[in-house]
Amino acid sequence: MEVSSKSFLTYAKCIPSSECLKCPIKGKSITYGPFKSRRRGVSIGINLFPITKVCSFNCIYCFRGPTKIQSIEPIDDSAGINESILKNALKAAYEEVIKDYGNINAIDFSGSGEPTLHPKLPEFVNTVKSFIKDYSLDISVGVFTNSSTLHMSYVVRTLKDVDYIEAKLDTVVQHKFELINIPHKTLNINKIINNLRNFRKEFKGVLTIQTILLKYGNIINYTFEDAKSLAEVLTTIEPDEVHLYTTYRTPRIESVEKVNYEIMDGFSKVLKGYGLKVEIYSV
């Protein structure tokens, strides 16, 4: 792994425990992995903020640590990543992952913070597509987003060109949204929901909604009413799938508690009762 003058790596192999807060690299790499999962197969992650975590949220359960720069406007972390640097990072990651698995199924923008806040996201999506074409690969391109930037036209235009979107929606209740996701003060959950509805109308790829169920003191988001309210909203968004998680890596606030499978299953049954396709990912 080669360290750049900006003190980040082109590729970092993830530690076996997958505990990001204990990783010696501490998120300072452009590409990382490999991952092997039911949802995406063997995948490589792209981290557009290897210097400082930039996000519009500061979620209590985030396993990548606290947000250092909270913004709702496009911003970078001064890493100086460009298309050439990203392509070299993808090449390094691809060569390493092929050694371990022999194939790659997906390349996903995720990492430290909210990838759609990077002002060069459109160019970077094109870089990934060019890389895939150069290597004659059959690979799905995805973006994991917290759903907060779907009011921006350039974000919508860019995301329409990828294959897979996993969009966060942990609650549809404003006060729980504020307590769990700790969003930028200007963000409103109803506006985010409306933006998801509008995006679904334009996006022809696979749209998955990701919901993390948890307990933190008196805060919970898995009551029957929580499930019912979420289900009613999701039927208006019409995602292809809903993925239910609980905290499975050490959260930035250690007193955040995971929920058991029985709770997740009960929550899932409410959603399925509304005709939604639901997958449970519990550890």
C-alpha positions in Angstrom: 0.0 0.0 0.0 1.5 3.3 -1.1 1.0 6.4 1.0 0.5 9.6 -0.9 1.8 13.1 0.0 -1.7 13.8 1.4 -1.2 10.9 3.9 -3.9 8.6 2.6 -3.7 5.2 0.9 -4.8 4.1 -2.5 -6.1 0.8 -1.2 -6.5 -0.7 2.3 -7.4 -4.3 3.0 -10.1 -4.4 5.7 -9.2 -6.0 9.0 -10.8 -9.4 9.6 -13.0 -8.1 12.5 -14.5 -5.4 10.2 -14.3 -3.0 13.2 -13.7 0.3 11.5 -13.1 2.2 14.8 -10.2 -0.3 15.6 -8.7 -0.2 12.1 -5.1 1.2 12.1 -5.8 2.9 8.7 -8.7 4.8 10.3 -10.5 5.3 7.0 -7.5 7.0 5.3 -7.8 5.1 2.0 -9.6 5.8 -1.2 -10.6 2.2 -1.9 -11.0 -0.6 0.7 -12.4 -4.1 1.1 -12.9 -6.7 -0.1 -16.4 -7.5 1.2 -18.5 -10.5 0.5 -22.2 -10.2 1.2 -25.6 -11.5 0.2 -26.7 -8.2 -1.1 -23.7 -7.1 -3.3 -21.5 -10.2 -3.7 -17.8 -9.5 -3.7 -17.4 -5.7 -3.6 -14.8 -2.9 -3.4 -15.7 0.3 -1.5 -14.8 3.8 -2.5 -14.1 6.4 0.1 -14.2 10.0 -1.2 -13.3 11.5 2.2 -10.0 9.8 3.3 -8.8 12.8 5.3 -11.8 14.0 7.2 -15.3 12.6 7.6 -17.8 14.8 5.8 -21.5 14.2 6.3 -24.8 15.9 6.8 -25.6 13.5 9.7 -23.7 12.5 12.9 -25.5 9.3 13.6 -25.2 7.9 17.1 -24.6 4.4 15.8 -22.0 5.3 13.1 -19.2 2.7 13.2 -16.9 5.2 11.4 -16.7 7.7 14.2 -18.0 11.2 14.6 -18.6 13.6 11.7 -15.8 16.2 11.6 -17.4 18.5 8.9 -21.2 18.6 8.9 -22.5 20.1 5.7 -25.5 20.0 3.4 -23.5 21.6 0.6 -21.0 19.9 -1.7 -17.5 20.0 -0.1 -14.3 18.0 -0.1 -11.8 17.2 2.6 -8.8 18.7 0.7 -7.5 15.2 -0.2 -7.1 16.3 -3.8 -8.6 13.2 -5.3 -9.0 13.4 -9.1 -10.0 11.0 -11.8 -6.4 9.7 -12.3 -5.9 9.1 -8.6 -9.2 7.2 -8.3 -8.4 5.1 -11.4 -5.1 4.1 -9.9 -6.7 3.3 -6.6 -9.3 1.1 -8.3 -6.6 -0.7 -10.2 -4.7 -1.4 -6.9 -7.9 -2.6 -5.2 -8.9 -4.8 -8.2 -5.6 -6.5 -8.3 -5.7 -7.3 -4.6 -9.3 -8.5 -4.5 -8.8 -10.7 -7.5 -6.0 -12.5 -5.7 -8.4 -13.3 -2.8 -11.7 -14.0 -4.6 -11.0 -14.3 -8.4 -13.8 -12.0 -9.2 -15.6 -8.8 -8.3 -19.4 -8.2 -8.4 -19.7 -4.6 -7.3 -18.0 -1.3 -6.7 -19.8 0.9 -4.2 -19.3 4.5 -3.1 -19.6 4.5 0.7 -16.8 5.1 3.2 -16.3 7.9 5.7 -19.3 10.2 5.4 -21.8 11.0 2.7 -20.4 10.4 -0.8 -23.0 12.5 -2.6 -21.5 15.6 -0.8 -18.3 15.4 -2.9 -18.5 18.0 -5.6 -16.7 15.7 -8.1 -19.0 12.7 -7.6 -20.3 12.9 -11.3 -16.7 12.7 -12.6 -15.9 9.8 -10.2 -18.9 7.8 -11.3 -17.7 8.2 -14.9 -14.2 7.1 -13.8 -15.6 3.9 -12.3 -17.6 3.2 -15.4 -14.5 3.8 -17.6 -12.5 1.5 -15.4 -15.1 -1.3 -15.7 -15.2 -0.8 -19.5 -11.4 -0.8 -19.7 -11.2 -4.2 -17.9 -14.3 -5.6 -19.7 -15.9 -6.3 -16.3 -19.6 -7.1 -15.5 -19.8 -5.1 -12.3 -22.7 -3.3 -10.6 -22.0 0.3 -9.5 -23.6 1.4 -6.3 -23.9 4.4 -4.0 -24.8 4.2 -0.3 -26.4 7.4 0.7 -28.2 8.9 3.8 -30.9 10.3 1.4 -30.3 13.9 2.5 -29.0 15.3 -0.8 -31.7 14.1 -3.2 -33.0 17.7 -3.6 -29.8 18.5 -5.6 -30.2 18.2 -9.3 -26.6 17.2 -10.0 -26.9 14.4 -7.4 -30.1 13.1 -8.9 -28.6 13.2 -12.4 -25.5 11.3 -11.2 -27.3 8.7 -9.2 -29.7 7.9 -12.1 -26.6 6.5 -13.9 -25.7 3.9 -11.3 -27.1 0.4 -10.9 -27.8 0.3 -7.2 -28.8 2.8 -4.5 -29.0 2.0 -0.8 -30.7 4.9 0.9 -31.0 5.4 4.6 -34.3 5.9 6.4 -34.1 4.9 10.0 -37.3 6.6 11.1 -40.0 8.8 9.6 -40.6 10.7 12.9 -38.8 14.1 13.0 -37.8 14.1 16.7 -36.5 10.5 16.5 -34.6 11.5 13.3 -33.0 14.4 15.2 -32.0 12.1 18.1 -30.8 9.1 16.1 -29.2 10.7 13.0 -28.3 14.1 14.5 -28.7 15.8 11.1 -27.7 19.2 10.0 -30.1 21.7 11.6 -31.7 22.5 8.3 -32.8 19.0 7.4 -36.4 17.8 7.8 -37.4 14.2 7.5 -40.6 14.9 5.5 -38.6 16.7 2.9 -36.2 13.8 2.7 -39.1 11.4 2.2 -40.6 13.6 -0.5 -37.2 13.7 -2.3 -37.0 9.9 -2.1 -40.4 9.6 -3.7 -39.4 11.9 -6.5 -36.1 10.1 -7.0 -37.8 6.8 -7.3 -39.8 8.1 -10.2 -36.6 8.8 -12.1 -34.3 6.0 -11.0 -34.6 2.8 -13.0 -32.0 0.8 -11.1 -32.4 -1.1 -7.8 -33.5 1.1 -4.9 -33.0 -0.3 -1.4 -34.0 1.4 1.8 -31.7 0.7 4.7 -33.2 1.0 8.2 -31.1 0.5 11.4 -33.1 -0.5 14.5 -31.6 0.3 17.9 -32.0 1.4 21.5 -30.2 4.3 23.1 -31.4 5.2 26.6 -35.1 6.0 26.1 -34.8 6.3 22.3 -36.1 3.4 20.3 -37.3 3.2 16.7 -38.8 -0.3 16.5 -42.2 0.0 18.1 -45.3 -1.2 16.2 -46.1 2.4 15.5 -42.6 3.0 14.1 -43.0 0.0 11.8 -46.5 1.0 10.7 -45.5 4.6 10.0 -42.4 3.5 8.1 -44.4 1.0 6.1 -47.0 3.6 5.1 -44.2 5.9 3.9 -42.3 3.2 2.0 -45.4 2.2 0.0 -45.4 5.7 -1.4 -41.6 5.5 -2.3 -41.9 1.9 -3.8 -38.4 0.6 -3.1 -37.3 -2.7 -4.6 -36.2 -3.9 -1.2 -36.0 -2.9 2.5 -32.9 -4.0 4.5 -33.3 -4.1 8.2 -30.1 -3.9 10.3 -29.1 -3.4 13.9 -25.8 -2.1 15.2 -23.3 -4.9 14.2 -20.0 -3.0 14.6 -18.9 -0.9 17.5 -20.9 2.4 17.3 -19.3 5.8 17.9 -21.4 6.0 21.1 -20.8 2.7 22.8 -24.1 2.8 24.9 -26.1 2.4 21.7 -27.6 -1.0 21.9 -28.4 -3.6 19.2 -31.8 -5.3 19.1 -32.5 -9.0 18.9 -33.7 -11.0 15.9 -37.2 -11.4 17.4 -37.7 -7.6 17.4 -36.3 -7.3 13.9 -38.6 -10.1 12.7 -41.6 -8.5 14.2 -40.8 -5.2 12.6 -40.2 -7.0 9.3 -43.6 -8.7 9.5 -45.4 -5.3 9.7 -43.5 -4.1 6.6 -44.3 -7.3 4.7 -47.9 -6.8 5.6 -47.8 -3.7 3.4 -46.4 -5.7 0.5 -42.8 -4.7 1.0 -39.9 -7.0 0.2 -37.8 -7.1 3.4 -34.4 -8.7 4.2 -33.1 -8.9 7.8 -29.4 -8.6 8.4 -28.7 -9.4 12.0 -25.5 -10.5 13.7 
